[in-house]
Amino acid sequence: MYFHYMDLLNLFIKNYKSQNLFDPKSKLLVAVSGGVDSVALCQLCRHSGLKFAVVHCNFQLRGDDSERDERFVASLAAQLEVPFFSVKFDTKKYAEENKVSTQVAARELRYHWFEQVRKENNYDYILTAHHADDNVETVLMSFFRGTGIRGLTGIKSKNGKIRRPLLFARRSELENFIEKNKLPYVQDESNLHDDYTRNYFRNTVLPMIEKIFPEASENILSNIERMKEVSLLYRQAIEQHRKKMMVPKGNEWFLPVLLLQKSDAVATILFEIVREYGFTSGQVSEIINLLDSESGKYIVSPTHRILKDRRHLIISPLKESENTSVIMEGFGEYAFAGGTVIVKEMADVPSQISADDAITMLDAKNISFPLILRPWKTGDYFYPLGMPKKKKVSRFLIDKKLSLIEKERVWVVEMNKKIIWVLGYRIDNRFKITLSTEKIIQLELRSK
């Protein structure tokens, strides 16, 4: 047939080549719902000479219409003589089990399956039919959600193995393309209703805005391009602040309080630093309050904690379940969160005691297994070597001038509810070796 609307085809080819979305020889998976946008994408791929297959998800959300759509897309793939992959999802069940909305469930299911099909069948990229009007709606929703500059740059044309080659085209252009070429498609009736947020913006909000500002959509599209450049400069500036402020120590990051307080845009800088550790924009004000708080105050995300410790904010991973007690039933090596403790017996009493705090020697006649290796806790006390009186472990650690983070990493060895060793620091005076000691049990700490 004669292919109408050649301008759109030429623009399609120019767009994917100029943006280097994929190579003309790439193997492509085209996600097709059966609607105008995805049918147009299929035809553009076909008339561009691209090698592709069609993938379709049946979310079983619209009864007979879902089955109709699947049959239509299968027929389209057969007509185009390209491979066809389809899947049925119990979307509502997935949404309930994972406590997410139907829309989120559908998105997670389809993109996971698309990637699975791509890998299993050696395809290079997955193409979706997002277009310029989708971009306008996305930016508007992002603006009202308060997602910051990133949300105002719109939909990415590249995201992992996902490619979106129609972002240059308006919905009306795709509709004209379908109409002029008399191409069949199916209508998703749910798009005509305001049940979902996007539909409400599409059917109600944007038309109302355009009554006052007829060029609103075009202006938003222009602003998207400007915001991409603004975002680039913004990221460069944030990266400079990140390098200047963040000091790594192991798996933690230290941020100088004084430097943050002197920053002109402390809220923005903090948000961009902490967001990758699971903190939200709503927590930024709480984090700023930490700058003037006393040591020991902290705020947590699902994965990390920000702790005020003297002159720093310390970002560290939350404690994991590995910080549990370890039962040492005899001689051997015992791994724990802070490293490994080696327990062994020595037949002869050495002429000189090791000065290494990581090695301690105990009188064997006073030791009975099992020993318990665990983090210290409030209320623990012991009789520090060389001291006749008992002392709380908490006070002992304060006297050692340990930071809050260092205190949290301290473990103890317990026997019959008595602390016999504060790992790496001091043994209990009651278990020391003496002139009458005949056998020694040595404990050695090997830190990670």
C-alpha positions as CSV (number, residue, x, y, z in Angstrom):
1,M,0.0,0.0,0.0
2,Y,1.0,3.6,-0.4
3,F,2.4,4.9,2.9
4,H,0.9,8.2,3.9
5,Y,2.3,10.7,6.3
6,M,5.9,10.2,5.2
7,D,7.0,13.2,7.3
8,L,6.3,11.2,10.5
9,L,8.3,8.2,9.2
10,N,11.3,10.5,8.3
11,L,11.1,12.2,11.7
12,F,11.0,8.8,13.4
13,I,14.1,7.6,11.6
14,K,15.9,10.9,12.2
15,N,15.0,10.9,15.9
16,Y,16.2,7.4,16.8
17,K,19.4,7.9,14.8
18,S,20.2,11.4,16.2
19,Q,19.6,10.2,19.8
20,N,21.4,6.9,19.2
21,L,18.5,5.0,20.7
22,F,19.4,1.8,18.8
23,D,21.3,0.6,15.8
24,P,19.2,0.0,12.6
25,K,20.4,-3.6,12.8
26,S,19.3,-4.1,16.4
27,K,16.8,-6.7,17.4
28,L,13.9,-4.9,19.0
29,L,10.9,-5.9,21.2
30,V,8.0,-3.5,20.6
31,A,5.5,-3.3,23.5
32,V,2.0,-3.2,21.9
33,S,-1.3,-2.7,23.7
34,G,-3.3,-2.4,20.5
35,G,-4.1,1.3,20.9
36,V,-3.2,4.1,18.5
37,D,0.2,4.8,19.9
38,S,1.6,1.3,19.9
39,V,0.1,0.4,16.5
40,A,1.7,3.5,15.0
41,L,5.0,2.5,16.5
42,C,4.8,-1.0,15.0
43,Q,4.0,0.4,11.5
44,L,6.9,2.9,11.8
45,C,9.3,0.2,12.7
46,R,8.0,-2.0,9.9
47,H,8.4,0.8,7.2
48,S,11.8,1.7,8.6
49,G,13.0,-1.8,7.9
50,L,13.7,-2.5,11.5
51,K,13.9,-6.1,12.8
52,F,11.4,-6.5,15.7
53,A,9.0,-8.7,17.6
54,V,5.8,-7.8,19.3
55,V,5.2,-8.3,23.0
56,H,1.7,-7.9,24.6
57,C,0.5,-8.1,28.3
58,N,-3.0,-9.2,29.1
59,F,-3.6,-7.8,32.6
60,Q,-7.1,-9.3,32.8
61,L,-8.5,-6.1,34.2
62,R,-11.2,-5.4,31.6
63,G,-12.9,-8.7,31.1
64,D,-13.7,-9.5,27.4
65,D,-12.0,-6.3,26.3
66,S,-8.6,-7.7,27.6
67,E,-9.1,-10.9,25.6
68,R,-10.1,-8.8,22.5
69,D,-7.0,-6.7,22.7
70,E,-4.8,-9.8,23.0
71,R,-6.4,-11.4,19.9
72,F,-6.0,-8.1,18.0
73,V,-2.3,-7.7,18.8
74,A,-1.7,-11.4,17.9
75,S,-3.4,-10.8,14.5
76,L,-1.4,-7.6,14.0
77,A,1.9,-9.5,14.6
78,A,0.8,-12.2,12.1
79,Q,-0.1,-9.6,9.5
80,L,3.3,-7.9,9.9
81,E,5.0,-11.3,9.9
82,V,6.9,-10.8,13.1
83,P,7.3,-13.0,16.2
84,F,4.7,-12.5,18.9
85,F,5.0,-13.0,22.7
86,S,2.1,-12.6,25.1
87,V,1.4,-13.3,28.8
88,K,-1.6,-13.2,31.1
89,F,-1.2,-11.6,34.5
90,D,-3.4,-11.8,37.6
91,T,-2.8,-8.1,38.2
92,K,-5.3,-7.7,41.0
93,K,-3.8,-10.6,43.0
94,Y,-0.3,-9.2,42.5
95,A,-1.4,-5.7,43.7
96,E,-3.0,-7.2,46.8
97,E,-0.1,-9.4,47.7
98,N,2.4,-6.6,47.2
99,K,0.2,-3.8,48.7
100,V,0.5,-1.6,45.6
101,S,-2.0,0.1,43.3
102,T,-3.3,-1.7,40.2
103,Q,-1.3,0.8,38.0
104,V,2.0,0.1,39.9
105,A,1.3,-3.6,39.8
106,A,0.8,-3.5,36.0
107,R,4.0,-1.5,35.5
108,E,6.1,-3.8,37.6
109,L,4.7,-6.9,36.0
110,R,5.1,-5.7,32.4
111,Y,8.6,-4.3,32.7
112,H,9.9,-7.4,34.5
113,W,8.4,-9.7,31.9
114,F,9.6,-7.5,29.0
115,E,13.2,-7.9,30.3
116,Q,12.8,-11.6,30.8
117,V,11.6,-12.0,27.2
118,R,14.4,-9.8,25.9
119,K,17.1,-11.8,27.7
120,E,15.7,-15.3,26.9
121,N,15.4,-14.5,23.2
122,N,18.5,-12.4,22.7
123,Y,16.8,-9.1,21.8
124,D,18.7,-5.8,22.2
125,Y,16.1,-3.3,23.3
126,I,12.5,-2.9,24.4
127,L,10.5,-0.1,22.6
128,T,7.5,1.6,24.2
129,A,5.2,4.0,22.5
130,H,5.3,6.9,25.0
131,H,4.9,10.2,23.0
132,A,5.1,14.0,23.6
133,D,1.7,14.3,25.2
134,D,2.6,11.5,27.7
135,N,5.6,13.7,28.5
136,V,3.5,16.8,29.1
137,E,1.2,14.8,31.5
138,T,4.1,13.3,33.3
139,V,5.8,16.6,33.9
140,L,2.5,18.2,35.2
141,M,1.9,15.3,37.6
142,S,5.6,15.5,38.8
143,F,5.2,19.2,39.4
144,F,2.2,18.8,41.6
145,R,3.8,15.8,43.4
146,G,6.8,17.9,44.2
147,T,9.5,15.7,42.7
148,G,12.0,18.5,42.1
149,I,14.1,19.2,39.0
150,R,14.4,15.6,38.0
151,G,10.6,15.3,37.6
152,L,10.5,18.3,35.4
153,T,12.9,16.8,32.8
154,G,10.1,14.4,31.6
155,I,10.3,10.8,30.4
156,K,13.7,9.5,29.6
157,S,14.2,8.4,26.0
158,K,16.7,5.8,27.3
159,N,16.3,3.9,30.6
160,G,18.4,0.8,30.8
161,K,17.3,-1.4,27.9
162,I,14.1,0.6,27.4
163,R,13.9,3.0,24.4
164,R,11.2,5.5,23.7
165,P,11.5,6.6,20.0
166,L,8.1,8.5,19.8
167,L,8.7,11.2,22.4
168,F,9.1,13.7,19.6
169,A,5.6,13.1,18.3
170,R,2.3,14.6,19.5
171,R,-0.7,12.3,20.0
172,S,-2.6,14.1,17.2
173,E,0.2,13.3,14.8
174,L,-0.1,9.6,15.6
175,E,-3.9,9.7,15.3
176,N,-3.6,11.4,11.9
177,F,-1.0,8.8,10.9
178,I,-3.4,5.9,11.8
179,E,-6.3,7.6,10.1
180,K,-4.6,8.5,6.8
181,N,-3.3,5.0,6.5
182,K,-6.6,3.4,7.5
183,L,-4.8,1.3,10.2
184,P,-7.0,-0.7,12.6
185,Y,-6.5,-0.4,16.3
186,V,-8.5,-1.1,19.5
187,Q,-9.8,1.6,21.9
188,D,-9.1,1.2,25.7
189,E,-12.3,2.6,27.1
190,S,-10.6,3.2,30.5
191,N,-8.6,6.0,28.8
192,L,-11.8,7.9,28.3
193,H,-12.7,8.0,32.0
194,D,-11.1,10.0,34.9
195,D,-10.6,6.9,37.1
196,Y,-6.8,7.2,37.1
197,T,-4.6,10.2,37.8
198,R,-3.1,10.4,34.4
199,N,-6.5,10.2,32.7
200,Y,-7.7,13.0,34.9
201,F,-4.8,15.2,33.8
202,R,-5.4,14.2,30.2
203,N,-9.1,14.6,30.0
204,T,-9.8,17.4,32.5
205,V,-6.8,19.4,33.8
206,L,-4.9,20.0,30.5
207,P,-8.0,21.0,28.5
208,M,-8.9,23.5,31.2
209,I,-5.5,25.0,31.2
210,E,-5.4,25.2,27.4
211,K,-8.7,27.2,27.4
212,I,-6.6,30.0,29.0
213,F,-3.2,29.2,27.6
214,P,-3.7,27.5,24.2
215,E,0.0,26.9,23.7
216,A,0.4,25.3,27.2
217,S,1.4,21.8,26.0
218,E,3.9,23.2,23.5
219,N,5.4,25.5,26.1
220,I,5.7,22.6,28.6
221,L,7.5,20.6,25.9
222,S,9.9,23.5,25.3
223,N,10.5,23.8,29.0
224,I,11.3,20.1,29.3
225,E,14.2,20.6,26.9
226,R,15.4,23.7,28.9
227,M,15.1,21.7,32.2
228,K,17.3,18.9,30.8
229,E,20.1,21.5,30.5
230,V,19.3,23.0,33.9
231,S,19.3,19.5,35.4
232,L,22.7,18.8,33.9
233,L,24.2,22.0,35.5
234,Y,22.4,21.2,38.7
235,R,23.8,17.7,38.9
236,Q,27.3,19.0,38.3
237,A,26.9,21.5,41.2
238,I,25.5,18.9,43.5
239,E,28.4,16.5,42.7
240,Q,30.9,19.3,43.7
241,H,29.1,19.7,47.0
242,R,29.0,16.0,47.5
243,K,32.8,15.6,47.0
244,K,33.5,18.6,49.3
245,M,31.2,17.4,52.2
246,M,31.1,13.6,52.2
247,V,34.0,11.9,54.0
248,P,33.9,8.1,53.7
249,K,34.9,5.9,56.7
250,G,34.3,2.3,56.1
251,N,30.6,1.9,55.1
252,E,29.7,5.2,56.6
253,W,29.7,8.8,55.4
254,F,30.6,11.8,57.6
255,L,29.1,15.3,56.8
256,P,30.7,18.3,58.7
257,V,27.9,20.1,60.5
258,L,29.6,23.5,60.3
259,L,30.1,23.2,56.6
260,L,26.4,22.4,56.1
261,Q,25.3,25.3,58.3
262,K,27.3,27.7,56.2
263,S,25.8,26.4,52.9
264,D,23.4,28.8,51.1
265,A,21.2,25.9,49.9
266,V,21.4,23.5,52.7
267,A,18.0,21.9,52.2
268,T,18.7,21.1,48.5
269,I,22.2,19.9,49.1
270,L,21.1,17.6,52.0
271,F,18.2,16.2,50.0
272,E,20.3,15.3,47.0
273,I,22.9,13.7,49.3
274,V,20.5,11.7,51.5
275,R,17.9,10.7,48.9
276,E,20.0,7.8,47.6
277,Y,19.9,6.3,51.2
278,G,16.1,6.1,51.2
279,F,15.3,9.5,52.9
280,T,12.4,11.5,51.6
281,S,12.0,15.2,50.9
282,G,9.6,15.4,53.9
283,Q,12.5,14.3,56.2
284,V,14.9,17.1,55.1
285,S,13.6,19.6,57.7
286,E,14.1,17.0,60.4
287,I,17.7,16.4,59.2
288,I,18.3,20.2,59.2
289,N,17.2,20.2,62.9
290,L,19.8,17.6,63.7
291,L,22.5,20.2,62.9
292,D,21.7,22.1,66.1
293,S,20.7,19.1,68.2
294,E,22.6,17.3,70.9
295,S,24.8,14.3,70.0
296,G,22.9,11.0,69.8
297,K,19.8,12.3,68.0
298,Y,19.1,10.5,64.8
299,I,16.6,9.9,61.9
300,V,16.1,6.7,60.0
301,S,15.0,5.6,56.5
302,P,14.1,2.1,55.6
303,T,17.8,1.3,55.0
304,H,19.9,3.9,56.8
305,R,20.3,6.2,59.8
306,I,21.6,9.7,60.0
307,L,23.1,10.3,63.5
308,K,24.3,13.6,65.0
309,D,27.7,13.0,66.6
310,R,29.5,16.0,67.9
311,R,30.7,17.9,64.7
312,H,29.3,15.5,62.1
313,L,26.2,13.9,60.7
314,I,26.9,10.3,60.1
315,I,25.1,8.3,57.5
316,S,25.3,4.6,58.2
317,P,23.4,1.4,57.2
318,L,20.9,0.2,59.7
319,K,22.0,-2.7,61.9
320,E,21.2,-6.0,60.3
321,S,20.1,-9.3,61.9
322,E,23.7,-10.4,62.0
323,N,24.2,-8.4,65.2
324,T,22.9,-11.3,67.3
325,S,24.5,-13.4,69.9
326,V,27.1,-16.1,68.9
327,I,27.4,-19.1,71.1
328,M,31.0,-20.2,71.5
329,E,30.8,-23.9,72.6
330,G,34.5,-24.6,72.7
331,F,37.8,-24.0,71.0
332,G,37.6,-22.7,67.4
333,E,36.8,-19.7,65.2
334,Y,33.5,-17.8,65.6
335,A,32.4,-15.2,63.0
336,F,30.3,-12.2,64.0
337,A,29.4,-8.8,62.6
338,G,32.7,-7.2,63.7
339,G,35.0,-10.0,62.5
340,T,36.1,-13.3,64.0
341,V,37.0,-14.4,67.5
342,I,39.5,-17.3,67.8
343,V,39.4,-19.3,71.0
344,K,42.3,-21.7,71.7
345,E,44.0,-23.3,74.7
346,M,47.7,-22.7,75.6
347,A,49.5,-25.4,77.6
348,D,52.3,-23.2,78.7
349,V,52.1,-19.8,80.4
350,P,54.1,-17.3,78.3
351,S,56.9,-15.4,79.9
352,Q,55.5,-12.1,78.6
353,I,51.8,-11.1,78.1
354,S,50.9,-9.7,74.7
355,A,50.4,-5.9,74.7
356,D,48.0,-6.3,71.7
357,D,44.4,-5.3,72.8
358,A,43.0,-7.7,70.2
359,I,44.5,-10.6,72.1
360,T,43.6,-11.6,75.7
361,M,44.7,-14.4,77.9
362,L,42.4,-15.9,80.7
363,D,43.0,-18.3,83.4
364,A,41.6,-21.6,82.1
365,K,40.5,-22.9,85.5
366,N,38.0,-19.9,85.8
367,I,36.5,-20.5,82.3
368,S,33.7,-22.8,81.4
369,F,31.9,-23.2,78.1
370,P,29.7,-22.1,76.5
371,L,30.8,-18.5,76.2
372,I,28.4,-15.9,74.6
373,L,29.6,-13.3,72.1
374,R,27.2,-10.4,71.8
375,P,26.8,-6.6,71.5
376,W,27.1,-4.8,74.8
377,K,23.9,-3.4,76.2
378,T,22.7,-0.9,78.8
379,G,23.2,-2.3,82.3
380,D,26.2,-4.4,81.5
381,Y,29.1,-4.1,84.0
382,F,32.4,-5.8,84.7
383,Y,35.5,-5.4,86.9
384,P,38.1,-3.8,84.5
385,L,41.6,-5.3,84.8
386,G,43.5,-3.5,87.5
387,M,40.4,-2.1,89.2
388,P,38.9,-3.6,92.4
389,K,35.5,-2.1,91.8
390,K,32.9,-2.9,89.2
391,K,32.2,-0.4,86.4
392,K,29.4,-0.1,83.9
393,V,30.5,-0.9,80.3
394,S,28.7,2.3,79.2
395,R,30.9,4.4,81.6
396,F,34.0,2.5,80.6
397,L,33.4,3.3,76.9
398,I,32.7,7.0,77.7
399,D,36.1,7.1,79.6
400,K,37.7,5.6,76.5
401,K,36.3,8.7,74.6
402,L,34.6,6.5,72.0
403,S,32.2,8.1,69.5
404,L,28.6,7.0,69.4
405,I,29.2,4.9,66.3
406,E,32.3,3.3,67.9
407,K,30.3,2.5,71.0
408,E,27.7,0.7,68.9
409,R,30.3,-1.6,67.4
410,V,31.6,-2.8,70.8
411,W,30.9,-6.5,71.6
412,V,31.5,-8.5,74.8
413,V,32.2,-12.1,75.8
414,E,29.9,-13.3,78.5
415,M,30.1,-16.4,80.7
416,N,27.4,-17.3,83.3
417,K,26.0,-13.7,83.0
418,K,29.4,-12.2,83.7
419,I,31.3,-10.0,81.3
420,I,34.8,-11.5,80.9
421,W,36.1,-9.4,78.0
422,V,35.1,-6.1,76.3
423,L,36.4,-7.0,72.9
424,G,39.5,-5.1,72.0
425,Y,39.6,-3.1,75.2
426,R,39.8,-4.8,78.6
427,I,39.3,-8.2,80.3
428,D,37.5,-8.6,83.7
429,N,40.0,-8.6,86.6
430,R,38.4,-11.8,88.0
431,F,39.6,-13.9,85.0
432,K,43.2,-12.6,84.7
433,I,46.1,-15.0,84.7
434,T,48.1,-15.1,88.0
435,L,51.3,-16.8,89.3
436,S,49.3,-19.9,90.1
437,T,47.8,-20.1,86.5
438,E,48.7,-23.5,84.9
439,K,46.7,-23.3,81.6
440,I,45.6,-20.4,79.5
441,I,42.7,-19.8,77.2
442,Q,43.5,-17.2,74.6
443,L,40.9,-15.1,72.8
444,E,41.9,-13.3,69.7
445,L,39.9,-10.7,67.8
446,R,40.4,-10.4,64.1
447,S,38.4,-7.4,62.9
448,K,36.9,-7.2,59.4
